[in-house]
C-alpha cells in the first residue's frame, strides 16, 4: 500500500524526489501520511479534492484486498 501511494504521488507531481510516505500502524488500521513539496499540493489534491479522493479510493481498495483498513492523510 505504501509503495502504491508513493508511485501514484510521484507520477502526479513536478518534484517526485520530494515525495515521501510515512506509515503508522494502529491496532485495526494503517495511517499513510503523504508529504509533497508545497508547490505540488494542488496537483495531489486536485480540483475540489477529486484527485485526492481517487488516490484514497485506490489505496483503500488495495488495503481491502489484504483485509486491512487504511487512512490516507495529505500533509505538508
N, CA, C and O atoms as a DFTB+ gen file, in Angstrom:
304 C
 N C O
     1  1       0.829      -1.190       0.000
     2  2       0.000       0.000       0.000
     3  2       0.873       1.252       0.000
     4  3       0.600       2.212      -0.721
     5  1       1.925       1.231       0.818
     6  2       2.835       2.368       0.896
     7  2       3.486       2.611      -0.467
     8  3       3.599       3.754      -0.911
     9  1       3.911       1.539      -1.122
    10  2       4.562       1.656      -2.420
    11  2       3.591       2.151      -3.488
    12  3       3.962       2.929      -4.367
    13  1       2.339       1.691      -3.402
    14  2       1.310       2.140      -4.351
    15  2       1.084       3.641      -4.220
    16  3       1.037       4.353      -5.224
    17  1       0.944       4.125      -2.989
    18  2       0.725       5.549      -2.753
    19  2       1.920       6.359      -3.231
    20  3       1.745       7.418      -3.833
    21  1       3.120       5.883      -2.975
    22  2       4.332       6.581      -3.385
    23  2       4.412       6.670      -4.902
    24  3       4.747       7.724      -5.444
    25  1       4.112       5.585      -5.586
    26  2       4.153       5.560      -7.047
    27  2       3.107       6.498      -7.648
    28  3       3.399       7.236      -8.589
    29  1       1.902       6.471      -7.110
    30  2       0.839       7.353      -7.617
    31  2       1.211       8.821      -7.438
    32  3       1.059       9.620      -8.362
    33  1       1.695       9.174      -6.259
    34  2       2.026      10.566      -5.969
    35  2       3.197      11.046      -6.821
    36  3       3.178      12.172      -7.318
    37  1       4.207      10.214      -6.993
    38  2       5.367      10.615      -7.789
    39  2       4.993      10.834      -9.247
    40  3       5.607      11.661      -9.920
    41  1       4.007      10.115      -9.742
    42  2       3.568      10.281     -11.128
    43  2       2.817      11.598     -11.334
    44  3       2.749      12.101     -12.455
    45  1       2.259      12.153     -10.269
    46  2       1.443      13.358     -10.393
    47  2       2.216      14.664     -10.242
    48  3       1.814      15.679     -10.812
    49  1       3.301      14.663      -9.500
    50  2       3.954      15.910      -9.095
    51  2       5.116      16.294     -10.001
    52  3       5.596      15.488     -10.798
    53  1       5.564      17.559      -9.861
    54  2       6.721      18.054     -10.601
    55  2       8.041      17.694      -9.916
    56  3       9.080      17.611     -10.571
    57  1       7.997      17.481      -8.596
    58  2       9.202      17.173      -7.821
    59  2       9.057      15.792      -7.167
    60  3       8.804      15.713      -5.965
    61  1       9.210      14.710      -7.929
    62  2       8.990      13.377      -7.363
    63  2      10.004      12.994      -6.297
    64  3       9.738      12.113      -5.479
    65  1      11.169      13.646      -6.296
    66  2      12.179      13.335      -5.286
    67  2      11.791      13.848      -3.900
    68  3      12.370      13.412      -2.905
    69  1      10.823      14.768      -3.813
    70  2      10.389      15.320      -2.536
    71  2       9.135      14.634      -1.989
    72  3       8.574      15.084      -0.990
    73  1       8.697      13.564      -2.624
    74  2       7.526      12.817      -2.164
    75  2       7.976      11.782      -1.141
    76  3       8.935      11.045      -1.368
    77  1       7.273      11.735      -0.010
    78  2       7.573      10.704       0.982
    79  2       6.270      10.209       1.597
    80  3       5.279      10.936       1.673
    81  1       6.298       8.961       2.031
    82  2       5.136       8.338       2.662
    83  2       5.589       7.724       3.983
    84  3       6.510       6.909       4.021
    85  1       4.930       8.128       5.057
    86  2       5.212       7.586       6.380
    87  2       4.046       6.685       6.777
    88  3       2.885       7.086       6.688
    89  1       4.358       5.480       7.211
    90  2       3.320       4.516       7.581
    91  2       3.269       4.383       9.096
    92  3       4.276       4.073       9.733
    93  1       2.081       4.622       9.676
    94  2       1.861       4.496      11.112
    95  2       0.880       3.353      11.338
    96  3      -0.265       3.413      10.888
    97  1       1.324       2.325      12.027
    98  2       0.496       1.140      12.274
    99  2      -0.358       1.348      13.521
   100  3       0.132       1.808      14.552
   101  1      -1.623       1.009      13.415
   102  2      -2.527       1.030      14.555
   103  2      -3.009      -0.385      14.833
   104  3      -2.552      -1.340      14.206
   105  1      -3.936      -0.514      15.778
   106  2      -4.457      -1.846      16.096
   107  2      -5.238      -2.448      14.934
   108  3      -5.015      -3.595      14.546
   109  1      -6.152      -1.661      14.389
   110  2      -7.005      -2.180      13.320
   111  2      -6.824      -1.454      11.996
   112  3      -7.407      -1.849      10.987
   113  1      -6.025      -0.403      11.992
   114  2      -5.883       0.363      10.755
   115  2      -4.447       0.830      10.564
   116  3      -3.621       0.772      11.475
   117  1      -4.184       1.286       9.367
   118  2      -2.880       1.823       8.997
   119  2      -3.101       3.248       8.514
   120  3      -4.006       3.507       7.721
   121  1      -2.269       4.172       8.993
   122  2      -2.336       5.556       8.537
   123  2      -1.138       5.806       7.638
   124  3       0.005       5.582       8.035
   125  1      -1.405       6.272       6.424
   126  2      -0.345       6.630       5.493
   127  2      -0.310       8.144       5.372
   128  3      -1.283       8.762       4.941
   129  1       0.811       8.736       5.754
   130  2       0.980      10.189       5.685
   131  2       1.775      10.528       4.431
   132  3       2.947      10.170       4.315
   133  1       1.136      11.216       3.497
   134  2       1.764      11.598       2.237
   135  2       2.281      13.026       2.346
   136  3       1.527      13.946       2.664
   137  1       3.571      13.203       2.080
   138  2       4.179      14.537       2.086
   139  2       4.698      14.847       0.687
   140  3       5.387      14.034       0.072
   141  1       4.356      16.040       0.194
   142  2       4.844      16.502      -1.108
   143  2       5.342      17.926      -0.954
   144  3       5.104      18.563       0.072
   145  1       6.031      18.427      -1.967
   146  2       6.505      19.802      -1.961
   147  2       5.307      20.751      -1.932
   148  3       4.230      20.420      -2.428
   149  1       5.503      21.914      -1.354
   150  2       4.419      22.896      -1.204
   151  2       3.777      23.240      -2.553
   152  3       2.555      23.359      -2.642
   153  1       4.587      23.399      -3.593
   154  2       4.035      23.782      -4.896
   155  2       3.314      22.624      -5.596
   156  3       2.628      22.841      -6.595
   157  1       3.461      21.407      -5.088
   158  2       2.782      20.254      -5.673
   159  2       1.498      19.875      -4.944
   160  3       0.819      18.935      -5.358
   161  1       1.152      20.573      -3.882
   162  2      -0.050      20.234      -3.116
   163  2      -1.306      20.274      -3.980
   164  3      -2.162      19.395      -3.871
   165  1      -1.420      21.269      -4.821
   166  2      -2.595      21.400      -5.683
   167  2      -2.738      20.252      -6.661
   168  3      -3.853      19.841      -6.981
   169  1      -1.614      19.731      -7.140
   170  2      -1.657      18.620      -8.093
   171  2      -2.092      17.330      -7.423
   172  3      -2.744      16.496      -8.050
   173  1      -1.741      17.157      -6.161
   174  2      -2.118      15.937      -5.446
   175  2      -3.572      16.011      -4.980
   176  3      -4.268      14.997      -4.946
   177  1      -4.025      17.207      -4.624
   178  2      -5.398      17.363      -4.141
   179  2      -6.381      17.462      -5.307
   180  3      -7.432      16.823      -5.279
   181  1      -6.060      18.245      -6.320
   182  2      -6.919      18.379      -7.493
   183  2      -8.076      19.327      -7.253
   184  3      -8.288      19.801      -6.136
   185  1      -8.814      19.595      -8.301
   186  2      -9.970      20.484      -8.196
   187  2     -11.040      19.826      -7.344
   188  3     -11.460      18.700      -7.610
   189  1     -11.470      20.534      -6.331
   190  2     -12.500      20.073      -5.390
   191  2     -12.131      18.739      -4.749
   192  3     -13.012      17.989      -4.327
   193  1     -10.819      18.434      -4.673
   194  2     -10.356      17.226      -3.999
   195  2     -10.560      15.941      -4.773
   196  3     -10.515      14.855      -4.196
   197  1     -10.784      16.050      -6.077
   198  2     -11.096      14.854      -6.869
   199  2      -9.915      13.894      -6.962
   200  3     -10.096      12.682      -6.851
   201  1      -8.719      14.416      -7.163
   202  2      -7.554      13.535      -7.279
   203  2      -7.250      12.885      -5.935
   204  3      -6.934      11.697      -5.880
   205  1      -7.342      13.651      -4.853
   206  2      -7.116      13.097      -3.518
   207  2      -8.131      11.993      -3.230
   208  3      -7.775      10.958      -2.666
   209  1      -9.369      12.201      -3.606
   210  2     -10.412      11.199      -3.397
   211  2     -10.117       9.936      -4.206
   212  3     -10.319       8.823      -3.722
   213  1      -9.638      10.114      -5.438
   214  2      -9.313       8.966      -6.286
   215  2      -8.130       8.183      -5.714
   216  3      -8.131       6.952      -5.727
   217  1      -7.123       8.900      -5.212
   218  2      -5.964       8.241      -4.596
   219  2      -6.413       7.439      -3.383
   220  3      -6.007       6.289      -3.212
   221  1      -7.246       8.037      -2.544
   222  2      -7.731       7.337      -1.348
   223  2      -8.529       6.094      -1.721
   224  3      -8.412       5.058      -1.066
   225  1      -9.342       6.195      -2.774
   226  2     -10.143       5.058      -3.215
   227  2      -9.261       3.902      -3.682
   228  3      -9.520       2.748      -3.342
   229  1      -8.225       4.205      -4.456
   230  2      -7.321       3.159      -4.936
   231  2      -6.575       2.486      -3.793
   232  3      -6.450       1.262      -3.766
   233  1      -6.082       3.277      -2.856
   234  2      -5.321       2.717      -1.734
   235  2      -6.241       1.903      -0.823
   236  3      -5.849       0.848      -0.325
   237  1      -7.467       2.396      -0.604
   238  2      -8.419       1.636       0.220
   239  2      -8.787       0.321      -0.430
   240  3      -8.956      -0.683       0.263
   241  1      -8.916       0.304      -1.748
   242  2      -9.239      -0.937      -2.451
   243  2      -8.092      -1.941      -2.317
   244  3      -8.331      -3.131      -2.113
   245  1      -6.858      -1.470      -2.429
   246  2      -5.701      -2.361      -2.261
   247  2      -5.631      -2.884      -0.832
   248  3      -5.280      -4.043      -0.609
   249  1      -5.959      -2.042       0.127
   250  2      -5.934      -2.453       1.539
   251  2      -7.044      -3.467       1.818
   252  3      -6.828      -4.438       2.543
   253  1      -8.208      -3.250       1.257
   254  2      -9.323      -4.174       1.468
   255  2      -8.995      -5.546       0.894
   256  3      -9.421      -6.571       1.427
   257  1      -8.244      -5.555      -0.180
   258  2      -7.825      -6.819      -0.783
   259  2      -6.931      -7.605       0.174
   260  3      -6.915      -8.836       0.153
   261  1      -6.184      -6.878       1.018
   262  2      -5.308      -7.506       2.009
   263  2      -6.000      -7.660       3.363
   264  3      -5.398      -8.164       4.312
   265  1      -7.256      -7.232       3.460
   266  2      -8.009      -7.355       4.703
   267  2      -7.636      -6.328       5.747
   268  3      -7.761      -6.590       6.943
   269  1      -7.176      -5.153       5.314
   270  2      -6.779      -4.097       6.244
   271  2      -7.600      -2.849       5.988
   272  3      -8.260      -2.726       4.957
   273  1      -7.552      -1.929       6.933
   274  2      -8.220      -0.626       6.800
   275  2      -7.130       0.420       6.754
   276  3      -6.200       0.385       7.560
   277  1      -7.231       1.341       5.827
   278  2      -6.182       2.350       5.660
   279  2      -6.791       3.737       5.585
   280  3      -7.893       3.921       5.068
   281  1      -6.050       4.719       6.116
   282  2      -6.430       6.120       6.049
   283  2      -5.265       6.855       5.397
   284  3      -4.120       6.701       5.823
   285  1      -5.546       7.655       4.364
   286  2      -4.507       8.432       3.689
   287  2      -4.659       9.883       4.107
   288  3      -5.721      10.481       3.934
   289  1      -3.584      10.450       4.663
   290  2      -3.563      11.855       5.046
   291  2      -2.526      12.573       4.179
   292  3      -1.396      12.109       4.027
   293  1      -2.931      13.708       3.619
   294  2      -2.009      14.518       2.826
   295  2      -1.579      15.687       3.701
   296  3      -2.401      16.528       4.066
   297  1      -0.301      15.743       4.037
   298  2       0.203      16.779       4.918
   299  2       1.377      17.488       4.261
   300  3       2.008      16.959       3.346
   301  1       1.659      18.690       4.740
   302  2       2.768      19.441       4.165
   303  2       3.915      19.576       5.133
   304  3       4.933      20.184       4.803
